[in-house]
Amino acid sequence: MGVNDAMNYVLFNNPVASGVWSFLSSSGNGLKSKGAIAAGQQIASQSTKTVAAEAMPPLWKLVGSSRPILRLAALSGATAVMLGAYGAHHRFNVVDEKERDPKDIFKMTNQYHFLHSLALLAAPLARKPYLTAAFLTSGMALFCGTCYYISFTNDRRVSQLTPVGGFLLIFGWLSFLI
């Protein structure tokens, strides 16, 4: 069913619209015959395409000045995919049995990275999109970056920055509220 067919159905051919058009043609309020209804349908089907095009512009036009945020989200998502592929084939070394398994750290980090890349895609919808993008991007850099580093190297010296990144991610989500 194309756009024209859908608009014709909504405007003229569904049971409610048919009843309205029948009522109008019988009550003397303008449309007197089925020929007038058919003419109205023809005009509607011709203008449906332009009305639909004007009513819903392409989504990329809606983001306006927030286009750099979308590019950043795309870059973040692509990085998440590349790191995910790398981590899937990486041999993780378990140094200490008391510590978390580096592969588990990696899997969790990659999931957070993907999730927050998607959140970054929604940042242009926030009231303050650049603030939201700044929180999410810096949070991903600190949280995901340190976790990726720990999982690949087993060097836990940077682990003190991980909670800071986590708080920045939380602030990124909360910035959708303001």
Secondary structure as the mmCIF struct_conf table of DSSP 4:
data_model
#
loop_
_struct_conf.conf_type_id
_struct_conf.id
_struct_conf.beg_label_comp_id
_struct_conf.beg_label_asym_id
_struct_conf.beg_label_seq_id
_struct_conf.end_label_comp_id
_struct_conf.end_label_asym_id
_struct_conf.end_label_seq_id
HELX_RH_AL_P HELX_RH_AL_P1 VAL A 3 ASN A 8
HELX_RH_PI_P HELX_RH_PI_P1 TYR A 9 ASN A 13
BEND BEND1 ASN A 14 ASN A 14
HELX_RH_AL_P HELX_RH_AL_P2 PRO A 15 SER A 27
TURN_TY1_P TURN_TY1_P1 GLY A 28 GLY A 28
BEND BEND2 ASN A 29 GLY A 30
BEND BEND3 SER A 33 SER A 33
HELX_RH_AL_P HELX_RH_AL_P3 LYS A 34 ALA A 55
BEND BEND4 MET A 56 MET A 56
HELX_RH_AL_P HELX_RH_AL_P4 LEU A 59 LEU A 62
BEND BEND5 VAL A 63 VAL A 63
HELX_RH_3T_P HELX_RH_3T_P1 GLY A 64 SER A 66
HELX_RH_AL_P HELX_RH_AL_P5 ARG A 67 HIS A 89
TURN_TY1_P TURN_TY1_P2 GLU A 97 LYS A 98
BEND BEND6 GLU A 99 GLU A 99
HELX_LH_PP_P HELX_LH_PP_P1 ARG A 100 ASP A 101
HELX_RH_AL_P HELX_RH_AL_P6 PRO A 102 ALA A 122
HELX_RH_3T_P HELX_RH_3T_P2 ALA A 123 LEU A 125
BEND BEND7 ALA A 126 LYS A 128
HELX_RH_AL_P HELX_RH_AL_P7 PRO A 129 GLY A 139
HELX_RH_PI_P HELX_RH_PI_P2 MET A 140 CYS A 144
HELX_RH_AL_P HELX_RH_AL_P8 GLY A 145 THR A 153
HELX_RH_3T_P HELX_RH_3T_P3 ARG A 156 LEU A 161
HELX_RH_AL_P HELX_RH_AL_P9 THR A 162 LEU A 174
TURN_TY1_P TURN_TY1_P3 SER A 175 LEU A 177
#
